[in-house]
Amino acid sequence: MFKFMDDLAGAVFDVFMLFCYFLAGVIIVGVPLFLLAKLFLLFY
């Protein structure tokens, strides 16, 4: 039973870390692109 709980906790942790990496990537890539688009709209 302990092995099952350990595997389940590991799987939940892996999914959580995947979500965190995805969110960090969206912030790192998305925010500068959004600001760049706003800058181009300023001079359009």
Protein Blocks (a to p, Z undefined) as FASTA:
>chain_A
ZZmmmmmmmmmmmmmmmmmmmmmmmmmmmmmmmmmmmmmmmmZZ
